[in-house]
Amino acid sequence: MTLAMALTLAADTIESLAAELEQARVTRVALGHFSKRFPTMTLDDGRAIQDAWLAIRRAQGRTVRGWKIGLTSRAMQIASQITEPDFAPLLDDMFFAAGTDIPMERFITPRVEVELAFILGRDLKGPGVGVADVLDATAWVTPAIEIIDARIEQVDAQTGRMRKVFDTISDFAANAGVVPGGRPVRPGDVDLRWVGALLHRNAVIEETGVAAGVLNHPANGVAWLADRLARHGRHLRAGEFVLAGSFTRPVAASAGDTFHVDYGPLGAVAFRFV
């Protein structure tokens, strides 16, 4: 059953803020915190802004290929100073092939995260979804790097305060790019909790981690998303690509940086920013 949304922002304000996010994406100029301008805004306001921005992108011909779940690991919650997960759609133009050059002109302040992605073999509907349900619905699990960005600036220039979860939800949960790669596996073929990765930037290891850092099991992130979508009358669909959340802190990227993420038995993902 769909829950009524607790909105504090007027419909025209929501549409205006979504248009600002699109302008920030195009011009590569980050916005100030929405939560500072509208201190009474709610999670539902953030979701409504995200939906309005998605409508703008759909009108441009973009399609939804899946979902990302953010802020699911302790590492990411510490890095962002936000203690609850968020989520957003993944659009078709966010996907990049492994081993290619990725243009910096697509981003404002890109950072790189290490994740596992679940490719669903059948629909997954909440509420009450658990790890076993997620694994049963998943056709493949694959390494995938997420590129995050900030159309809403991460730190307020005047106060030094970090953005709030309302801001990240509005801003597509900071998602901007996905680089799948490595070796896909059936969900029952490996213990996903112990999938590890070494993140190299320019041949230097910057971060390491294991997938259990995502809510004790990466499938818990997907279960959380299925239950959260159910509150809004939505569900995960067969064929969708779901990023379960980063199990390393984000690493900043600049033009010329080469990233190589080694997932051990699951292969590697590499690309370069140009």
N, C-alpha and C positions, 0 to 999 in steps of 0.2 A: 504494500500500500504506500502510495506517495504521501510524504509528510508535507504539511503546509510550510512554506518558507517564511522565516522571520527576517523580514527586510526592514532596514531603517532608511535606505536610500530610495529616492523616487526613480521611477522608470526612466525618465529622461536623463537623470544623473548617471544611472548605470550604463545607458547607451553612450553617453558622452565619455565616460571613463574607458569604455571598451575602445572607442575611436582613438583615444589618447594612446592606448597600448599599441594599437596598430600603427599609429604615426611614429611611436618610439621604435618599433621594430624596423620600419622602413628607413627612418632617418638615422638610426643608431645613436640616439640621444636618450639617455635614461630619464625616467620620471621620478619625482619625489614620492614619498610614501602616501598612498591613499589613506592609510590609517591615521596619518597625521592630519590630513585635511578633513577627514570624516571620522573623528574618534569614537563615534558610537557604532561604526559599521560592524557587521556580524559575519560569521562564517558563510551564512546564506547570501549576504551581499557579495562577498568574494566569489561565491559560486555563480551568482547571477551575472557578474561582470565577466567571468570566464566564459559563460554560455553566450553572452552577447558578443564577445570577441570571436568565439568559435563561429558564430553566425556570419560575421564579417569575412572570416577566412573561407567558409563554405561558399559564400557568394562569389569569391574569387576563383572557385573551382577546386578547392582543396577537399580532400576526403580524409576521414578518420580511419587509421590503420590499427589503432590499439590504444593503450593507456600506459601512463607512467605513474608509479607510486613514489613519493618522495619523503624524505625525513623519517625513514623507517629504522635506521641504525643509530646507535649511540654516537658514532663518529660524526654522522651528518647532523644530528640534533645539537651536538656541541658546537660544530662549525657554524651553524645557522642561528643558534640560540633560540630555537623553536622546538618544543617538546612533543608535538603531535604530528602524525603523518598528513600529507596532502596528496592530491592526485589531479591529473589533467589528461586530455586526449593527446595522442600522437598523430600528427598529420603526415600525409604522404610525402610532402616536400622536406620533412625533417630527416629522412633516411639517406645515409651516405654509404657507399660501398667501402669495405675494408681494403686497405692498400692503396687508397687514392689520396689526392690532394684536396683539402677542404678549404674553401675560400674564407678568409677572415672577414671579408666584407659582409658576410651573413650575420655577424655577431657584434655585440657591444663589448662585453668583458667575458669571453668564454672560459669555462672551466670544465675539467674532464672527471668523470666518475666511473667506477668499476661496478658492473652489475651482471645479473643473470636475467634472461628474458624467457618467459613462458609463452609458448605458441599453442593456443587452445585447439583441441580437436573437436570439442563440442561446447555448447553453451554452458555457462556457469552462473547460476542464479542464487542470490541470497534471499533471506537471511539464513544464518545458521551454517555457513560454509566453514569447513575445517581443512586442515592440511591434506587429509586423505581425499577429500572431494576435489581439491585443486589438482593433486597428482593424477587422479583418475580422469579428470577432464583435459589434461595436458597431453598434447601429441609429442612435443619436443621442448627441451630446455637448451638454450644456447647462450654462449657469452655475448655480451653486448655492452658497448661503451656509450654512456650518455654524455652529451655536451649540454651543459646548462648555461643560461645567460640571464641577464638582469635588465628587463625593460623597465622595472621599478628598481631603483638603486638599492643595493644591499644595505648600505650604511647611510643614514641621514647626514648630509654635509654640515648641518648646523648643530645638531644635538649629539651626533656620534652614536645614535641608537640604531640597533639592527632593525630591519623591517620585521613586521609581524606576520603571522600565518595568514591573515586576511589579505595582505599584499601578495604573498607568494601564490595563494590560490587564484587571485585575480590574474596574475602574471603567468598563467598556464603552468603553475608549479615550477617555474623557471626553466621549463624544457625548451630546447632549441635544436637538438640534433641527436641522432642515434646511429651508431656504427655497429651493426651485427657482424659476427665473424666466428672464428674458431671452429670447433667440432660440435654440432648438435648431438644431444643424447636423449634417449628415452628417460622419462623421469624416474623410473625404477632401476635404471642401470647403474647409478652412482648415488652415494650418500651426498645429497646436495648441501647439507650443512657444512661439509668439509671441502667443498670446492674453494680453492684458494687462488689468489692472483697477485702478481708483481707488476706494478705500474711503473714503467720507465718513461721518463721525459728526457730526450736527447741522451739516451744510453745511461742515465742515472736513475736508480730506483728511488722514486719519490714517496710511494705508498705501497703497503701490503695489507692484505686482509683475507678473511674467510667469510663465506656466504652466511654462516650462522649469525654473523653480526646483524643481519636483517631479521629482527624480531624472533631470534633463536632458530629460525628456518625460513628461507626465502619464500616458500609457499605461503607462509603466514601473511606476507604482504599482499599476495593475490587474494587470499581469503578475506583480509580486511577490506580490500577494494570491492569485492563482490558484495559484501554486507553493506558497505557504505553506499554503493550504487543502488541497492535495493530500496534504501530510504527515499530515493528520488524516482522510483519506478523504472529503473534501468537494470541491465544485466550485461555481463561479459558474453561475447558471441564467439562461436566457432571461427577459427582463422585469425582471431585478433592476437596481436603481439603485445605482451604485457611486461613492462620493465618492473621488476620486483623491488627495486630500491638499491642504493649504493651501499657497499660494505667497505668503502674507503672514504676518507675526506676528499673533497674536490681539489684538483690541482690546476692552477692557473695556466692559461695557454697564450702564446704570442705567435705572430707570424714567423715561420721558419722552424717552429718546434715540431719535432717528430715524437709521436707517442707509440709505444709498443707495450701491450699488456699481455703478459704470459699467464695463461690459465692452467699450465701443467698439462695433464692428460686431455683437457678440453681444448688444447690448441692455443692460438694467440690472435690478437687483433692489433693491427697497426695502421697508422695514417699520419698525414702531415698537414699542418696548417700553413697556408700560403697567402 
